[in-house]
Amino acid sequence: MNFRYPVRATLALLLIIPTSNALARQAEHEVYEVVETLFEGMRTGNAELVASTFAEGAELVSSGERDGVPFAQRSPASGFIEAVGRPSPAPWDERIWNVDITVEDNLATAWTEYAFFLGDRLSHCGSNTFQLARQADGAWRTVALADTRVPADQCTLDPDKVEETMVRNAVRHYLKGHATGDGAHHALAMKEDVGSMYFVNDGALQSRTFEAYIAGALGRPAENEAERARYIDWVDVTGTSAVARVVLDYPGVVLTDYMSLLKIDGEWQIVNKIFDRQTK
């Protein structure tokens, strides 16, 4: 019996499957970035940033009950975007966790649990569901966003879960430093007066201070920036300490960072980094 063609087909599948999985994983991280960008815009009152996450004609749906009767209230995202841009006495600070993303072709869904704060005061909590579509320019944008709302006095929150958004926010400054080559982004995330990074080169331990690392920023994006991908793989928070795993997938090399963070004076900062470098 001639196995030539089945073997070739099997080898082709073995080559295709890892690539397909990597592309799907990258799409999931791109969708997550859209979700986080929305909440960054809300937190900073940046209507333009919020608008960049929505597709034209996007809708918002809030669900709940009135006198025991379920309802779903629809509104255009444009009105919400305008509201974000208006002055507010306290930041709109929405924290998310237990994010579950599914991508199929050019459509994606993202479910999250959330807690919404007006400044330091908890307003309400619930769940979000995002419906996203990849647009003609290749970017993911939200076409519909629905939520449930539970009054603050009925919310039971895990403090460590609530902090995950702010830990990720600190790490996202670090990633923006890589994307732009601007050390100012790194400085927002990295405790440069005490922090250091450690790695192994030819079997020997090497180190570099955060101060030196930030000072060495290029000041511009890398020439092959369009071919580079970066994402936060996971974060784990306990009280005022946290750990994050970050992947930098570049042409010819993959770097994996493990970040140690502490909440100092109310702000999460990276105080230590170890990393590994693997050639492709």
Secondary structure, DSSP 8 states (H G I E B T S, - for coil): ---HHHHHHHHHHHHHHHHHHHHHHHHHHHHHHHHHHHHHHHHHT-HHHHHTTEEEEEEEEEEEEETTEEEEEEEEHHHHHHHHHS--SS-EEEEEEEEEEEEETTEEEEEEEEEEEETTEEEEEEEEEEEEEE-TTS-EEEEEEEEE-EEGGG----HHHHHHHHHHHHHHHHHHHHHH--HHHHHHHB-TTT-EEEEEETTEEEEEEHHHHHHT--SS--TTGGG-EEEEEEEEEETTEEEEEEEEEETTEEEEEEEEEEEETTEEEEEEEEEEEEE-
